[in-house]
């Protein structure tokens, strides 16, 4: 029996075809060149997918029942031509002004072809990209500054106070800027510091190059946001406000969002709701803010990131550009004069008491009230347009 098994195994091995030898890489034929795919004739189609001319019978019945393909509808093509001419002329057709049947049907959904809602939706997308660019820029700078503090500045968090750590990272930031500028900056790089930085100098320059790409992408994104903001019905009003302009208008529109019906500010029935959306509301005498209590947190609905964007627009950009006698500078001065007596009246209260007022609190409060006035006027102008 063992002999028969060995004989059968030998016959089985002889019946298996021999594996061909692999050719050396040098003798293998060159890979055929692949021509680039042709540009798709239809917008949004994939370059490597061939359009389908004939549908399967199962889908063809649905197409006939729906009255034909939306892309083959001559009426739809005519409306697209109107939208294209409007964009070329620099004028935006609101959704309600699109001719009869001016929305392309896709199954059971209705999507606008061109109009105010499409512009707002695009601005919201670009604002999301802009914030991502800012985050990437910050990551590049903060990470390389942490490396500088650890390698060149002897950073020891276990024995340093918060004030010392803050001062050390401020020095790391100045060193980073000086290296990126070729040794020119607010800090002088001596021999000892130069020797300490030599191992990580390539990393600093590489981080600066990486940051440059995000700077360029952010500038491009903000440029497109400004162009789209010029098509909005309040563009002329925004340009008339010192420190506001189209770019800041686009940022506010992006933070406000598309709204329930896609009309942005127009979907807010009252200005109080718009204030709450932007983190400017007041609840029970307290400004809208982050709170630990879950019930109060649900009431406030506070978004720190969104409030930071609104702060830069109103409390920084607009406030710095407003001169005495201008509309929003007067709003700031009136609020500041109202809260100024509270500083002396609450001076005896301990620090951290919510009833205590300081000069800084008066300043930030007046800037917040000024920003609320700006948002109020934006809401009024939008609904009037």
C-alpha positions as CSV (number, residue, x, y, z in Angstrom):
1,X,0.0,0.0,0.0
2,X,2.7,2.5,0.8
3,X,4.3,1.8,-2.6
4,X,1.0,2.5,-4.4
5,X,0.6,5.7,-2.6
6,X,4.0,6.9,-3.5
7,X,3.4,5.9,-7.2
8,X,0.1,7.8,-7.2
9,X,1.7,10.9,-5.7
10,X,4.5,10.8,-8.4
11,X,2.0,10.6,-11.2
12,X,0.0,13.5,-9.7
13,X,3.2,15.6,-9.6
14,X,4.0,14.8,-13.2
15,X,0.5,15.7,-14.3
16,X,0.8,19.3,-12.9
17,X,2.2,21.7,-15.5
18,X,5.6,23.3,-14.7
19,X,5.5,26.8,-13.4
20,X,7.0,29.2,-16.0
21,X,10.1,31.1,-14.9
22,X,9.8,34.8,-14.2
23,X,11.5,37.0,-16.6
24,X,14.2,39.4,-15.3
25,X,13.0,43.0,-15.0
26,X,15.4,44.2,-17.6
27,X,14.0,41.8,-20.2
28,X,10.3,42.4,-19.5
29,X,8.5,44.4,-22.1
30,X,7.8,48.1,-21.4
31,X,4.3,48.9,-20.1
32,X,2.0,50.3,-22.8
33,X,1.5,54.0,-22.6
34,X,-2.0,55.0,-21.7
35,X,-3.4,58.1,-23.3
36,X,-5.1,60.6,-21.0
37,X,-8.8,60.3,-20.8
38,X,-10.8,62.7,-22.9
39,X,-12.5,65.6,-21.2
40,X,-16.1,64.7,-20.4
41,X,-18.6,66.5,-22.5
42,X,-21.1,66.8,-19.7
43,X,-20.3,68.8,-16.5
44,X,-19.9,66.6,-13.5
45,X,-19.3,63.3,-15.5
46,X,-16.3,61.2,-14.6
47,X,-13.5,61.2,-17.1
48,X,-13.1,57.4,-17.2
49,X,-16.8,56.5,-17.3
50,X,-18.4,56.3,-20.8
51,X,-21.9,57.9,-20.9
52,X,-24.7,55.4,-21.2
53,X,-26.7,55.8,-24.4
54,X,-29.2,53.1,-23.8
55,X,-30.7,52.2,-20.5
56,X,-31.6,48.6,-19.5
57,X,-35.2,47.7,-20.0
58,X,-35.9,47.8,-16.3
59,X,-34.7,51.4,-16.1
60,X,-36.0,52.4,-19.4
61,X,-39.6,52.0,-18.3
62,X,-39.0,54.3,-15.3
63,X,-37.5,56.9,-17.7
64,X,-40.5,56.8,-20.0
65,X,-42.9,57.0,-17.0
66,X,-41.1,60.1,-15.7
67,X,-41.5,61.8,-19.1
68,X,-37.9,61.5,-20.4
69,X,-34.4,62.4,-19.1
70,X,-34.0,65.7,-17.4
71,X,-30.8,66.3,-19.3
72,X,-32.6,65.9,-22.6
73,X,-35.3,68.4,-21.8
74,X,-35.1,71.4,-24.1
75,X,-36.9,73.6,-21.6
76,X,-34.3,72.8,-18.9
77,X,-31.5,73.5,-21.4
78,X,-33.1,76.9,-22.1
79,X,-33.2,77.8,-18.4
80,X,-29.5,76.8,-18.1
81,X,-28.7,79.1,-20.9
82,X,-30.5,82.0,-19.1
83,X,-28.5,81.2,-15.9
84,X,-25.2,81.1,-17.9
85,X,-25.9,84.5,-19.4
86,X,-26.8,85.9,-16.0
87,X,-23.5,84.7,-14.6
88,X,-21.6,86.1,-17.5
89,X,-23.3,89.5,-17.0
90,X,-22.4,89.5,-13.3
91,X,-26.1,89.3,-12.2
92,X,-27.6,86.6,-10.0
93,X,-31.1,85.3,-10.7
94,X,-32.9,84.6,-7.4
95,X,-34.6,81.3,-7.2
96,X,-38.1,82.8,-7.2
97,X,-37.3,84.7,-10.4
98,X,-36.4,81.5,-12.4
99,X,-39.0,81.0,-15.3
100,X,-41.8,78.5,-14.9
101,X,-40.6,75.1,-14.0
102,X,-37.1,76.5,-13.4
103,X,-36.0,73.6,-11.2
104,X,-34.5,70.4,-12.5
105,X,-36.4,67.3,-11.3
106,X,-34.2,64.4,-10.1
107,X,-36.5,61.6,-9.0
108,X,-38.5,62.9,-6.2
109,X,-36.1,65.7,-5.2
110,X,-36.1,69.3,-6.5
111,X,-32.8,71.0,-7.0
112,X,-32.3,74.7,-8.0
113,X,-30.3,75.2,-11.2
114,X,-29.0,78.7,-10.4
115,X,-29.9,81.3,-7.9
116,X,-29.5,82.7,-4.5
117,X,-29.6,79.4,-2.7
118,X,-26.9,77.9,-4.8
119,X,-24.6,80.9,-4.1
120,X,-25.2,80.7,-0.4
121,X,-24.5,76.9,-0.4
122,X,-21.2,77.5,-2.2
123,X,-20.2,80.2,0.3
124,X,-20.9,77.9,3.2
125,X,-18.7,75.2,1.6
126,X,-15.9,77.6,1.0
127,X,-16.1,78.9,4.6
128,X,-15.7,75.4,5.8
129,X,-12.5,75.0,3.6
130,X,-11.2,78.3,4.8
131,X,-11.5,77.3,8.5
132,X,-9.7,74.0,7.6
133,X,-6.8,76.0,6.1
134,X,-6.6,78.1,9.2
135,X,-6.4,75.0,11.3
136,X,-3.7,73.5,9.1
137,X,-1.7,76.8,9.3
138,X,-1.9,76.8,13.1
139,X,-0.8,73.2,13.3
140,X,2.3,73.9,11.2
141,X,3.3,76.8,13.4
142,X,2.5,75.3,16.8
143,X,4.1,72.0,16.2
144,X,7.5,73.5,15.1
145,X,7.4,76.0,17.9
146,X,7.0,73.0,20.4
147,X,10.0,71.4,18.8
148,X,12.0,74.6,19.1
149,X,11.0,75.0,22.8
150,X,12.0,71.4,23.6
151,X,15.3,71.2,21.7
152,X,16.7,74.8,21.9
153,X,15.0,76.4,24.9
154,X,15.1,73.6,27.5
155,X,11.4,73.4,27.9
156,X,10.5,71.7,31.2
157,X,6.7,71.8,31.9
158,X,7.1,70.0,35.3
159,X,9.0,72.9,36.9
160,X,7.7,75.9,35.0
161,X,4.7,78.1,36.0
162,X,2.0,78.9,33.4
163,X,3.5,82.4,33.0
164,X,7.0,81.0,32.3
165,X,5.6,78.5,29.8
166,X,3.8,81.3,28.0
167,X,6.9,83.4,27.8
168,X,9.0,80.5,26.6
169,X,6.6,79.7,23.7
170,X,6.4,83.4,22.8
171,X,10.2,83.3,22.5
172,X,9.9,80.1,20.4
173,X,7.5,81.9,18.1
174,X,9.9,84.8,17.6
175,X,12.7,82.3,16.9
176,X,10.6,80.6,14.2
177,X,9.8,83.9,12.5
178,X,13.5,84.9,12.6
179,X,14.6,81.7,11.0
180,X,12.0,81.9,8.3
181,X,13.1,85.5,7.5
182,X,16.7,84.5,7.2
183,X,17.8,85.7,10.7
184,X,15.9,89.0,10.6
185,X,13.3,89.6,13.2
186,X,12.6,90.7,16.7
187,X,15.0,88.3,18.3
188,X,18.8,88.1,17.7
189,X,20.1,84.6,17.0
190,X,23.5,84.4,18.7
191,X,26.1,81.6,18.4
192,X,24.8,79.5,21.3
193,X,21.2,79.6,20.0
194,X,22.4,79.0,16.4
195,X,24.2,75.8,17.5
196,X,21.2,74.6,19.4
197,X,19.0,75.2,16.4
198,X,21.3,73.6,13.8
199,X,19.9,70.0,14.3
200,X,16.3,71.2,13.6
201,X,16.9,74.0,11.1
202,X,15.8,71.8,8.1
203,X,12.6,71.0,10.0
204,X,11.8,74.7,10.6
205,X,12.3,75.5,6.9
206,X,10.2,72.5,5.8
207,X,7.4,73.6,8.1
208,X,7.5,77.1,6.6
209,X,7.3,75.6,3.1
210,X,4.3,73.5,4.1
211,X,2.6,76.5,5.6
212,X,3.1,78.4,2.3
213,X,0.9,75.9,0.5
214,X,-1.9,76.4,3.0
215,X,-1.5,80.2,2.7
216,X,-1.9,80.1,-1.0
217,X,-4.9,77.8,-0.8
218,X,-6.5,80.0,1.8
219,X,-6.0,83.2,-0.3
220,X,-7.6,81.4,-3.3
221,X,-10.6,80.3,-1.2
222,X,-11.1,83.8,0.3
223,X,-10.9,85.3,-3.2
224,X,-13.7,83.1,-4.5
225,X,-15.8,83.8,-1.4
226,X,-15.4,87.6,-2.0
227,X,-16.5,87.2,-5.7
228,X,-19.6,85.2,-4.7
229,X,-20.5,87.7,-2.0
230,X,-20.5,90.4,-4.7
231,X,-23.6,88.6,-6.2
232,X,-25.6,88.8,-3.0
233,X,-28.4,91.4,-2.7
234,X,-26.6,93.2,0.2
235,X,-23.2,93.5,-1.5
236,X,-23.5,97.2,-2.1
237,X,-24.5,97.8,1.6
238,X,-21.6,95.7,2.9
239,X,-19.1,97.6,0.8
240,X,-20.4,100.9,2.3
241,X,-19.5,99.8,5.8
242,X,-15.9,100.6,6.8
243,X,-14.1,97.4,7.9
244,X,-16.8,95.1,6.6
245,X,-16.7,94.6,2.9
246,X,-17.4,91.5,0.8
247,X,-14.9,89.1,2.4
248,X,-16.3,89.6,5.9
249,X,-19.9,89.4,4.5
250,X,-19.0,86.0,3.0
251,X,-17.6,84.9,6.3
252,X,-20.8,85.8,8.1
253,X,-22.9,84.1,5.4
254,X,-20.8,81.0,5.7
255,X,-21.3,80.9,9.5
256,X,-25.0,81.6,9.3
257,X,-25.5,78.7,7.0
258,X,-27.9,77.8,4.3
259,X,-31.0,77.9,6.5
260,X,-33.9,75.5,6.4
261,X,-35.0,76.6,3.0
262,X,-31.6,77.4,1.6
263,X,-32.1,81.2,1.8
264,X,-29.6,81.9,4.5
265,X,-30.5,85.0,6.5
266,X,-33.9,85.1,4.9
267,X,-34.9,81.9,6.8
268,X,-34.5,83.7,10.2
269,X,-37.9,85.1,11.1
270,X,-36.5,87.4,13.8
271,X,-33.1,89.0,14.4
272,X,-33.0,87.4,17.8
273,X,-32.8,84.0,16.2
274,X,-30.0,85.3,14.0
275,X,-28.1,86.6,17.1
276,X,-28.4,83.2,18.8
277,X,-27.1,81.5,15.7
278,X,-24.0,83.7,15.8
279,X,-23.5,83.5,19.6
280,X,-24.6,87.1,20.4
281,X,-27.8,86.4,22.3
282,X,-28.6,87.1,26.0
283,X,-30.3,84.6,28.3
284,X,-31.6,85.7,31.7
285,X,-29.2,88.6,31.8
286,X,-26.2,86.5,30.8
287,X,-24.5,86.6,27.5
288,X,-24.5,83.5,25.3
289,X,-21.5,81.4,26.3
290,X,-20.3,77.9,27.0
291,X,-21.8,76.5,30.2
292,X,-21.4,73.1,32.0
293,X,-25.0,72.5,32.9
294,X,-26.6,70.4,30.2
295,X,-30.0,72.2,30.3
296,X,-28.4,75.6,30.0
297,X,-26.0,74.4,27.3
298,X,-29.0,73.2,25.2
299,X,-30.6,76.6,25.8
300,X,-27.5,78.6,24.8
301,X,-26.6,76.5,21.8
302,X,-23.2,78.1,21.9
303,X,-20.5,77.3,19.3
304,X,-17.1,78.7,20.2
305,X,-15.7,78.3,16.7
306,X,-18.5,80.2,15.2
307,X,-18.4,82.9,17.8
308,X,-14.6,83.3,17.2
309,X,-15.3,84.0,13.5
310,X,-17.9,86.6,14.3
311,X,-15.6,88.2,16.9
312,X,-12.9,88.7,14.2
313,X,-15.4,90.2,11.8
314,X,-17.2,92.6,14.2
315,X,-15.0,93.2,17.2
316,X,-11.7,93.4,15.3
317,X,-12.1,94.2,11.6
318,X,-15.1,96.5,11.8
319,X,-14.2,98.1,15.2
320,X,-10.7,98.9,14.1
321,X,-11.9,100.6,10.9
322,X,-14.7,102.7,12.6
323,X,-13.7,106.3,13.3
324,X,-15.4,108.7,15.7
325,X,-18.7,109.8,14.3
326,X,-19.3,106.7,12.2
327,X,-22.4,104.6,12.8
328,X,-21.0,101.6,14.6
329,X,-18.4,103.6,16.5
330,X,-21.3,105.6,18.0
331,X,-22.9,102.3,19.0
332,X,-19.7,101.3,20.8
333,X,-19.4,104.7,22.5
334,X,-23.0,104.7,23.8
335,X,-22.6,101.3,25.3
336,X,-19.2,102.1,26.8
337,X,-20.6,105.2,28.5
338,X,-23.5,103.2,29.9
339,X,-21.4,100.5,31.5
340,X,-18.5,102.8,32.7
341,X,-20.0,103.6,36.1
342,X,-20.3,99.9,36.9
343,X,-16.5,99.6,37.2
344,X,-16.3,101.7,40.3
345,X,-19.6,100.3,41.7
346,X,-18.3,96.7,41.6
347,X,-14.6,97.3,42.4
348,X,-15.0,95.8,45.9
349,X,-16.2,92.5,44.6
350,X,-13.6,89.7,44.3
351,X,-12.1,88.7,41.0
352,X,-14.1,86.0,39.2
353,X,-17.4,87.3,40.6
354,X,-19.9,87.5,37.6
355,X,-21.2,90.8,39.0
356,X,-17.8,92.5,38.9
357,X,-17.1,94.9,36.0
358,X,-13.6,95.8,34.8
359,X,-12.4,98.1,32.0
360,X,-11.7,95.1,29.8
361,X,-15.2,93.7,30.4
362,X,-16.7,97.1,29.5
363,X,-14.7,97.2,26.2
364,X,-15.6,93.6,25.2
365,X,-19.2,94.2,26.1
366,X,-19.4,97.3,24.0
367,X,-17.8,95.5,21.0
368,X,-20.4,92.7,21.3
369,X,-23.3,95.2,21.3
370,X,-21.7,97.0,18.3
371,X,-21.5,93.6,16.5
372,X,-25.1,92.9,17.3
373,X,-26.1,96.2,15.7
374,X,-24.1,95.3,12.6
375,X,-25.9,91.9,12.4
376,X,-29.3,93.6,13.0
377,X,-28.7,96.0,10.1
378,X,-27.6,93.1,7.9
379,X,-30.8,91.2,8.6
380,X,-32.9,94.4,7.8
381,X,-31.1,95.0,4.6
382,X,-31.3,91.4,3.5
383,X,-35.1,91.3,4.0
384,X,-35.6,94.7,2.3
385,X,-33.6,93.5,-0.7
